[in-house]
Amino acid sequence: MAPEPRRQEPEGCLVVALRIPIRIVVLVLVVPIRMAWDALVVAGRFLTDAVLRPLGRALLWVGRAVFVWPWVALWRYVVVPVAKALAWVGHMLVVVPLGRLYRYVLTPVGHALAWIGRGIGAGLEWLYARVLTPIGRGIAWLLKGVGIVLGAVGLGVYTAVAWLVRYLLVVPAQWLYEWVLAPVGRALVWLGNAVITGIGAVLYWTTRVVVVLPALVLWRWVLVPVGRVLAVLVREVGEALGHAWRVAGRISLAVGRFLGTLFRWIFVEPVRWVYRTVLTPVGHVVRDVVLRPVAEAGRAVGRATRQALASARETVRQARADFRRMLFGEQRRPEPVARREPAGRETRTLGSSTTALTKD
């Protein structure tokens, strides 16, 4: 669903009179700023791609080589082996002796102490059940009888005191509240409400006449028109800035394209023509006349050198073999043994068997 077109509000003569001068002034001020901004953006991108990013990569590699790799090597080849050795030494010097101490000393001692504790606990349990419990029950029965007597006496005393307090304090205080204090309080509340209502009415009308009406007149007839004029001015300046920024961008783009084209025709195209017309044929000639023959000669020299080295190695090997035979004599060769299987790719036939039972 297409959006509804924005309805244009009718504009006054003040808006139309202010729009064109504001846009002209803002455009004149914004064009140099936009061109400087675009130039800074291009320079920043070039600096980032050509200088900062390679420098950052080099600094990152140097930082790794200086700070990371030595610590990694120290951790891997020094700290870890030393820690493993210390752990093994600690295990053999601390853990194993403590384990044997716990197993062969502390455990038997603990079992003996537990057996002694169980005996003492059984004795205390017998003392509690046979001696302390009967004594405690007798004392509780005695205290229960005394408590019953004291409870009866206390109940009588509480009843008498409660009757005296009710008829000497509570009933007179209730009569005083109902017939004296409550009417006096209601009268005072009514009088206070009347006084506060009158004072509030006087303050309300005084504040309305002295403060509210002048402030309302000032707001309606001074601040609202001035605010509307300032709002129109600010809106037009903002729209003029946006329009000028877009127009300055197009102007900056056109100037940049013109400078790029000029740079290409002055510098790039001549360099490309020199490279294509002069340097490329010269490079081909140098490659065909100089570099290829030199490479062929180098390869031939390499082959001859390899052959000479191979011959020298073979000569040295033969000399070593002759010297060994001269010192230790000829090695005895093993005598050939008749094989029962056919040599080579000969196949078995019915006339010539190779087994042990039918061999001729």
N, C-alpha and C positions, 0 to 999 in steps of 0.2 A: 504494500500500500504506500503510495507516494505521499510525502509529507505535505501538509497544507502550506501554501505560499504565505509568507509573513506579510501581514497587513501593514502598510506604511501609514504612519500617523501624519496628519497635516503639520507642516513646519511653518513657523512664523518668520517674519521678516528679519528678526534679530539673528536667527539661526543661519539664514541664507546670507546675511551681511557678514557674519563672522567666519563662515566656513572657508571661503576662497583665500582671504589673507592668511588665516591660520595655516592652511595647507601649504601655501607658498613658502611661508617663513619656516615651517617645520621641515619641508622638503629640502630647502637650502641648508638647514642645519644638520639634517640626518644623512645626506648623501656622503659627505666626507667620513662621517663616523662609520657608515655601513661599508664603504670601500676599505677603510683602515681595518675594520673587523674581518672582512673577507681575506685581506692580505695577511693578517695575523693567523687566521685559520689555516691558510695554505702553508705559511711558513712553519706553523706548529706541526702540521701533518708531515711535511718534508723532514723537519727536525726529528720527529718521533720515528719515522721509518728509516732515516739514514744515519742518525747518530744515537738517539736515546735507546732504541731497542737493541742494536748490536752492542752498545756499551753496557746495557743491562745484562745481556746474555754473557758478555765477557766477565763482568763483575760477579755474576752468579757462579760461573765456572771457577773463578779465582776464589770466591768465598767457599765453595765446596772443597776446592783443593787445599785451602789453608785451614778452614775451620771444621769441616765435616769429615773428610777422609782420614786425617790423622787421628781424630777421636774414634772413628770406627775401627781403624787398625789397632789403636791402643786397647779398645774394648775387646776386640775379637782375639788378638794375639797376646795380650798381656793380662788384662783384668779377668777375663773368663778362665784362662788356665790357672792363674794364681788363686782365683776364688774356688775352682774345683779342687786344687791342691789343699787349700785351707779347709775346705769342707771335709775332705777325706781325713786330714790330720785331726780336725775337731771331732769327727765321728770316732776315730780310733782312740783319741785321748780323753774324750768327755762322754760321748754317748755310750760306747761299749762298757767302760768302767761303771758308769751310773746304772746301766741296765743290770750288770752283774751284781752291784751293790743292792739294787732293789729286789732282784730275784733271790739272792742267797742270804741277805742280811735282814732287810727291812720287812720282807714278807713273813718270814718265821717269827720275828719279833712282834709284828702286828697281829699274827694269829694268836700268839701267847697272850698279848694284852687284851685281845677280844675275848678269849676264854676267861681271863680273870674278871673282865667287866661283866660278862654274863653271870658269873658266880656272885659278884657283888649285887647285881640287879635282882637275882633270885632272892638273896637275903633281904634286900630292901622291900621287895614285893611281899614276902612273908610277914615282915614287921608291920607294913601298912595294913595287910588284911587281918592279922591276928591281934594287933595291939592298938594301932591308931584309929582304925575304923570303929571298934566298940566305944572307945573313949569319946570320939567325936559325936557319935549318935546320942550318948548320954548327955553331953553338954548341949546338943541341939534340943533335946526333949525338955531340959530344964529351962533354956532360954525361951522356948515356945510357951510354957506356962506363964513365965514372967511377962512376956509380951501380951498375952491375953488380958492379964490384970491391968497392965499399963494402958492398953487400948481402951478398955471400958472407962477408966478414969479420965483419959484424955477426951473421949467423946462427950462426956458430961460437961467438962470444962468448956469445950468448943461450942456446945449448944448454948450455954449460959452467956458466953461472950458474944456470940452472934446475935442473940436476942437483944442484949444491951446496946450493941452498935446499931442495930436496925432502928430501935425506937428512940435512941438518944442522938444519932447523927444523920442517918439516911432520910428518915421521914421529915425532920425539920428542913434539911437542905432541899429536898424535892419541893416542899411547900414554898420556900423562899424563891426558887427558880421559876415556878409556875406563876406566882402571883406578884412578884416584884421585878425580878431581873428581865424576864421575857417581855413584858409591856414596855419597860424603859428602853430595852434594846431596839424594839420595833419603832418606837417613836424617834430614837436617834437615827436609825437607818432612813426613815422617811424624810427627816429634816436634811440629812446629808445628801440624799438624792435630789431634793429640790434645789439646794444650794449649788451642787455640781452641775445640774441641768442649766440653771441660769447663767453660771460662769461660762459653760461650754458654748451656749448660744451667743453670748457677747463676744467671745474669742473667735467663733466661727465667722460672724458677720464682719468683725474687724479685719480678720485675715483675708476674707474674700474681697472687701473693698480696697484694702491697702496693698495687697500682694497679688492676688489671683487675677483681678480684672486688668491691672496694668501689664502683668506678664502676658495675659491672653492677647491684649491689644498689640504688645510688642511682637509676639509670635506671629499673629495673623497678618499684620500690616507692614512689618519690617523684615523679620527673619525669613518668612516663607518666600516672599519675592526675591530677596537676595540669594537664598539657597537655590531657587529655581534657575536664576541667572548663572550662578556658579556651577550648577549641575550641567546646564547646557554647555558652558565654557569647557568644563572638564571632559564631557563626552566628546565634544568636537575636537579637543586637543588629543584625546586618546585615539579617536578614529583617524585623525590626521597623522598621528605617529605611525599607526599600523599601515595606512596607505603609503606614507612616505617611505617606511621601511621596505615594503614590497617593491615600490618603484625604484628605490635605491638598490635593492638586490638585483633587479633586472639591469639597471645601469652598470652596476659592478660586474655582473656576468658578461655583459657586452664588452666592457672595457677589458676584462680578463681574457675573453676569447680573442679580442683584437691583439692584445699583447702576446697571447700564445701563438697566434698566427704569424705575427711579426717576428717573434723569436724563432719559429719554425723556418720561415723563409730566409731569415738572416743567418741563422746558425745551423739548424738541423739539416735542412735540405742541402746546403753546400758540403757539410760533413758527409752526408749520405752519398752525394754525388762523387766526392773524392774517394770514399771507401769503395763504392761500386765501380767507378771508372778507372781509378789509379791503383789503389791498394790491392784490390782483389786480383787483377791480372798480374801484378808484381808478385803477390804471394803465390799464385799458381806457378809462375815461372821459377821462383825460388824453390818451391816444393819439387817441381819436376827436374830442375837442373842441379840443385844443390842437395836438398834434403834426402831425396830418394837414393841417389848414388852413395851418399854418405851412409845411409841406413843399410844399403846392400853391402857396402864395404865393411861396415861394422858387423853385420851378420856373418859375412865370410870370415872375418877375423875371429869371431866367436866360434864358428865351426872348426876352424883350424886350431884354435886354442884348445877346444874340447878334445879334438883328435890327438893333439900332442900330449895333453894331460892323460888321456886314456892309454896312449902308448907308454908314457912314463910309468904309469901305475902298473901296467902289465910287465914292463922291464923290471921294476922293483920287485914285483911278485915272483918272477922267475929267478931273480938273484937271491931272494930269500929262500926259495925252494932249493936252489943249488947249494947254498951255504948250509942248509939243514941236512941235505944228503951228504955233504962233505963231512959234517961233524958226527952225525948219528947213523949214517948209512941209509941204504934203501929200505923202506918199510916192507915187511913181508905181506904179500898179498894173500888173501884167503883162497884156499883151493876150491875149485868149482865142485859142487855136489850135484849128482845126477838127480834131476827132478822127476817125480812120478807123474806129474801133469804135463801135458803137451805145451811146449813153449810157443809163444805167439798166438796166432788165431787158428791153429790147427784144430780140427774137430775129431772126436772119437769115431772109430769105425768098428765093424764086427771083427775084422781080421787082426787089428792091433789094439789090444786092451791095455789099459794103464793101471789096473788094479793090482794089488799085491799077490792075489791068488792065480791070476791068469797071465801074468807078465812073462814073456819069453826069457 
